[in-house]
Amino acid sequence: MEPNTQHRDLSILELEANRTAGDNGYWHLLRERFLSALLAGRLQECLAVSSELTSAAQLIPYYRYVIQPALYSVGEAWSLGKISIAQEHLASSIVGRVMTSLHVTFIRPSRTMGRAVVSAVTNEHHELGAWIVSDMLESDGWDVRYLGANTPVADLLSLLKRFRPHLLALSITMPDNVEQARRIIAELHMEQSIADTSVIVGGIAMNLMPGIWQEIKADGYAGDVEGAVEFARQMWNALSANKRL
């Protein structure tokens, strides 16, 4: 059951506080500058903040401590009526352009890991979280196919059967879409050729419903991009050790 609006807003605030508790002053200052520019719709300022990164090693903490919390804050401001839908869409568009810039600057795929598919579930129109995970998996050496938002189940399964990934990462932002993830996982397990694909889930809906990932038969859950990359690394190491590549 979807929590009521008041509970959801409070939970998002708590999640953001927990998510940023471990960062240092450097990331805090960047986040404040980035968020201020983002809420004002100033693309060039957001790009200028992001241009201060000097290496690919900074991407994961930047996404975790700057971009992801900034997106949560934008979502919170929209849910409380502090900004309009147009402003929320503008902020999402700016973040997408910032991420494209960072990808071009820093991500040099090495293809040292396995194959991965990253997608938002059917009816899920929030794609930036999945996009972040896709970029970071690619940066970590995975051969990634990123499908974006609202991927129909049949089309997703068709691609999985052609690409035969080792990992499927699903993003679920809205609690109503948890059932779509359950359906995808159930149908994947019924397809013999891809039944052993590991599935990791993430997104605000997963963060708000602890333990639901086990109920829908996912293999793992990540509360942030760092957790998703770590899960993928551990999964690949286990496959390598068991020679199941």
TORBA-95389 format. One record per residue (C-alpha): residue in three letters; z, y negated, x. Coordinates in steps of 0.1 Angstrom, whole numbers, plus 5000, padded with zeros to 4 digits. Example, Ala and Ser with C-alpha at 12.3 -4.5 7.8 and 13.67 -1.06 7.14 Angstrom:
! TORBA-95389
ALA507850455123;SER507150115137;
//
This chain:
! TORBA-95389
MET500050005000;GLU499149655013;PRO502249445020;ASN502649125001;THR501348805016;GLN504848675026;HIS505648995044;ARG502349005061;ASP502548645074;LEU506048705088;SER504949025104;ILE502048855122;LEU504348595136;GLU506748865149;LEU503849065163;GLU502548755182;ALA506048695196;ASN506349045208;ARG502849045222;THR503348745243;ALA506948815254;GLY505848965287;ASP503448695298;ASN504348425324;GLY504148055323;TYR500548045336;TRP499248245306;HIS501448045282;LEU500047715294;LEU496447845292;ARG497147985257;GLU498447645244;ARG495447465258;PHE493047715245;LEU494547735210;SER494747355207;ALA491047325215;LEU490147625193;LEU491947475162;ALA490147145168;GLY486747325171;ARG486047205206;LEU483847475222;GLN483447305256;GLU487147275261;CYS487647635253;LEU484947725278;ALA486547495304;VAL489947675300;SER488248015303;SER486347895334;GLU489647875353;LEU489648255356;THR488648355391;SER488248735390;ALA487549025366;ALA491049145372;GLN492248855351;LEU490248945320;ILE492749195305;PRO495748955307;TYR493548665296;TYR492448855265;ARG495948995258;TYR497948675264;VAL495548395255;ILE492648505233;GLN494348765211;PRO497448555203;ALA495148255197;LEU493248465171;TYR496448565155;SER497548205153;VAL494248105137;GLY494648385112;GLU498148275104;ALA497047915099;TRP494348025075;SER496748255055;LEU499247965051;GLY496547725040;LYS496747505070;ILE493047545079;SER489947615058;ILE487747915058;ALA485147705076;GLN487647615104;GLU488547985107;HIS484848085109;LEU484247815135;ALA487247935156;SER485848295155;SER482448175165;ILE483847975194;VAL485848285206;GLY482648495204;ARG480748245226;VAL483648225251;MET483648605253;THR479948615259;SER480348375288;LEU483148585303;HIS481048895299;VAL478148745318;THR480348605345;PHE482748895352;ILE481649235337;ARG479649445361;PRO479449795345;SER480050075371;ARG479750375348;THR482450575365;MET484050695332;GLY482650855302;ARG480850745270;ALA482550545243;VAL481750395209;VAL483650095196;SER483349975160;ALA485049805131;VAL485350035101;THR483350015069;ASN484249695049;GLU485949545079;HIS484349205087;HIS486649105116;GLU485049225148;LEU486549025176;GLY489249275184;ALA486749555186;TRP484549335208;ILE487349265232;VAL488149635235;SER484449715241;ASP484149455269;MET487249585286;LEU486249945284;GLU482849855298;SER484549655326;ASP486649965333;GLY483650185339;TRP482850325304;ASP479250355290;VAL479950175258;ARG478050135225;TYR479549845205;LEU478649845168;GLY480349535155;ALA481649485120;ASN481249675088;THR479549985101;PRO478650235073;VAL480250575078;ALA476950765076;ASP475350545102;LEU478350565125;LEU478450945124;SER474650955130;LEU475050755162;LEU478050965173;LYS475951275170;ARG473151125190;PHE475350965217;ARG478051235219;PRO480850995231;HIS484051115247;LEU485950835229;LEU485650655196;ALA487650325192;LEU488050195156;SER489349855147;ILE491149795113;THR492349445105;MET492849465067;PRO495349725054;ASP492949815025;ASN490549945052;VAL492850205066;GLU491350465042;GLN487950395057;ALA489350495091;ARG490850805075;ARG487450895061;ILE485650845094;ILE488051065113;ALA487951335087;GLU484151345086;LEU484051335124;HIS486251645126;MET483951835102;GLU480951785126;GLN481152055152;SER479051875177;ILE481451575179;ALA484751725166;ASP486451695200;THR485751325203;SER489051145209;VAL489750865184;ILE491950565191;VAL492650305164;GLY493949945166;GLY493949615149;ILE496449415128;ALA496549675100;MET497649935125;ASN500249705140;LEU501749635105;MET501950005096;PRO503650185124;GLY502850555124;ILE499950535101;TRP497650625129;GLN499150975130;GLU498851015092;ILE495050945094;LYS494751205123;ALA493850965151;ASP494551075186;GLY496150745196;TYR496950385188;ALA496850075209;GLY498549755199;ASP496549545224;VAL493549575247;GLU495649675276;GLY496949975256;ALA493450075246;VAL492250075282;GLU495250275294;PHE494750535266;ALA491050565276;ARG491950615313;GLN494550875305;MET492251055282;TRP489451055308;ASN491851175335;ALA492951465313;LEU489251565306;SER488451545343;ALA491451765352;ASN490352025326;LYS486651995335;ARG485751915298;LEU483251645306;
//
